[in-house]
């Protein structure tokens, strides 16, 4: 979670490559949320939409169509290229 100067909260999904302890921003909210809880729920919804199979998890580049399911498209997120 990241709180900007104006007080809004933004979720950020981080990813580590090659089992390193360094993390890169994978995606982040494009719009702020008034509370930490709202941002947490929105970020979790996007994270939940990444894998096709919840028992396996995301193994490849996430398909953009995953964000259209379960209303996740309303969350407005920015994807970062690696």
Residue frames relative to the residue before (quaternion, step in Angstrom):
aa qw qx qy qz dx dy dz
X 1.0000 0.0000 0.0000 0.0000 0.00 0.00 0.00
X 0.1030 -0.7730 0.6253 0.0294 3.52 -1.11 0.78
X 0.1523 -0.7801 0.6004 0.0882 3.57 -0.85 0.94
X 0.2972 -0.7747 0.5385 0.1470 3.56 -0.69 1.13
X 0.7327 -0.4523 0.2945 0.4146 3.56 -1.28 0.31
X 0.6829 0.4895 -0.2954 0.4547 3.59 1.04 -0.70
X 0.6026 -0.6063 0.3305 0.4000 3.60 1.31 0.04
X 0.5371 0.6189 -0.4124 0.3980 3.60 1.22 -0.19
X 0.3366 -0.7241 0.5705 0.1922 3.55 -1.22 0.64
X 0.1224 -0.7752 0.6189 0.0338 3.55 -1.07 0.85
X 0.3271 -0.7179 0.5723 0.2237 3.59 -0.88 0.89
X 0.0863 -0.7674 0.6343 0.0368 3.57 -1.19 0.63
X 0.1989 -0.7528 0.6151 0.1236 3.59 -0.89 0.95
X 0.1496 -0.7938 0.5880 0.0435 3.54 -0.78 1.10
X 0.0938 -0.7848 0.6103 0.0528 3.55 -1.19 0.57
X 0.2363 -0.7457 0.6090 0.1312 3.52 -1.12 0.78
X 0.2078 -0.7824 0.5783 0.1013 3.57 -0.95 0.86
X 0.8429 0.1570 -0.1325 0.4973 3.56 -1.16 0.65
X 0.5852 -0.6272 0.3532 0.3733 3.60 1.08 0.77
X 0.3846 0.7125 -0.5028 0.3027 3.59 1.07 0.61
X 0.5128 -0.6324 0.4853 0.3189 3.55 -1.28 0.24
X 0.5531 0.5668 -0.4064 0.4556 3.58 1.28 0.23
X 0.1666 -0.8018 0.5710 0.0570 3.55 -0.90 0.98
X 0.1962 -0.7585 0.6125 0.1046 3.53 -1.15 0.76
X 0.5174 -0.6232 0.4856 0.3289 3.54 -1.14 0.63
X 0.2397 -0.7806 0.5674 0.1061 3.55 -0.74 1.12
X 0.7685 -0.1042 0.1169 0.6204 3.56 0.96 -1.00
X 0.0154 -0.7877 0.6147 0.0376 3.53 -1.25 0.42
X 0.6174 -0.5508 0.4079 0.3861 3.54 -1.22 0.48
X 0.3627 -0.7300 0.5402 0.2092 3.55 -1.01 0.84
X 0.7564 0.2243 -0.1554 0.5945 3.56 1.27 -0.33
X 0.4918 -0.6837 0.4666 0.2702 3.53 -1.15 0.66
X 0.2938 -0.7202 0.6032 0.1766 3.53 -1.34 0.38
X 0.5652 -0.6445 0.4083 0.3139 3.55 -1.07 0.78
X 0.8027 0.1802 -0.0935 0.5607 3.58 1.04 -0.70
X 0.6406 -0.5104 0.4220 0.3886 3.51 -1.32 0.41
X 0.6558 0.5399 -0.3024 0.4325 3.59 0.94 -0.92
X 0.6461 0.5083 -0.3164 0.4734 3.59 0.99 -0.80
X 0.6634 0.4940 -0.3003 0.4751 3.58 0.95 -0.86
X 0.6377 0.5310 -0.3213 0.4562 3.57 1.00 -0.82
X 0.6628 0.4992 -0.3041 0.4679 3.60 0.90 -0.88
X 0.6658 0.4994 -0.3064 0.4620 3.59 0.92 -0.86
X 0.6636 0.4991 -0.3021 0.4683 3.59 0.93 -0.85
X 0.6404 0.5207 -0.3167 0.4673 3.56 1.03 -0.79
X 0.6256 0.5391 -0.3355 0.4533 3.60 1.02 -0.76
X 0.6566 0.4839 -0.3088 0.4892 3.59 0.99 -0.78
X 0.6459 0.5209 -0.3162 0.4598 3.60 0.92 -0.89
X 0.6543 0.5162 -0.2945 0.4676 3.58 0.98 -0.87
X 0.6910 0.4943 -0.2757 0.4496 3.59 1.09 -0.64
X 0.5126 0.6793 -0.4123 0.3252 3.60 1.20 -0.19
X 0.7802 0.3269 -0.2248 0.4836 3.66 0.64 -0.90
X 0.4708 -0.6339 0.5303 0.3088 3.53 -1.20 0.57
X 0.7704 0.1963 -0.0895 0.6000 3.56 1.11 -0.76
X 0.3681 -0.7661 0.4862 0.2030 3.59 -0.48 1.20
X 0.6215 0.5382 -0.3495 0.4494 3.62 1.21 -0.32
X 0.7123 0.4132 -0.2357 0.5160 3.58 1.21 -0.46
X 0.3164 -0.7498 0.5157 0.2678 3.58 0.94 -0.88
X 0.6467 -0.5110 0.3748 0.4245 3.58 -1.26 0.10
X 0.1206 -0.8150 0.5659 0.0325 3.57 -0.76 1.06
X 0.7672 0.2338 -0.1277 0.5835 3.56 1.22 -0.48
X 0.7411 -0.3433 0.3053 0.4896 3.54 -1.33 -0.07
X 0.4597 -0.6993 0.4718 0.2776 3.61 -0.75 1.01
X 0.4221 -0.6817 0.5445 0.2462 3.52 -1.08 0.84
X 0.5070 -0.6752 0.4458 0.2972 3.60 -0.79 0.99
X 0.5954 0.5817 -0.3745 0.4086 3.60 1.13 -0.54
X 0.5246 0.6432 -0.4128 0.3751 3.60 1.18 -0.37
X 0.6589 0.5240 -0.3133 0.4395 3.58 1.10 -0.61
X 0.6028 0.5644 -0.3642 0.4307 3.59 1.21 -0.25
X 0.6063 0.5644 -0.3530 0.4350 3.59 1.23 -0.38
X 0.8601 0.1494 -0.1129 0.4745 3.56 -1.24 0.58
X 0.6672 -0.5378 0.3137 0.4089 3.60 1.04 0.68
X 0.3955 0.7448 -0.4694 0.2619 3.60 1.21 0.09
X 0.5651 0.6117 -0.3943 0.3886 3.59 1.14 -0.45
X 0.6077 0.5695 -0.3449 0.4330 3.57 1.20 -0.47
X 0.5905 0.6375 -0.3470 0.3528 3.58 1.23 -0.33
X 0.2474 -0.8046 0.5051 0.1902 3.58 1.25 -0.27
X 0.2070 0.7785 -0.5690 0.1652 3.54 -0.15 1.23
X 0.3325 -0.7086 0.5877 0.2048 3.51 -1.30 0.47
X 0.2465 -0.7678 0.5767 0.1310 3.57 -0.82 1.01
X 0.2466 -0.7694 0.5761 0.1241 3.56 -1.01 0.87
X 0.3769 -0.7027 0.5532 0.2410 3.58 -0.94 0.87
X 0.4435 -0.6983 0.4988 0.2586 3.50 -1.08 0.76
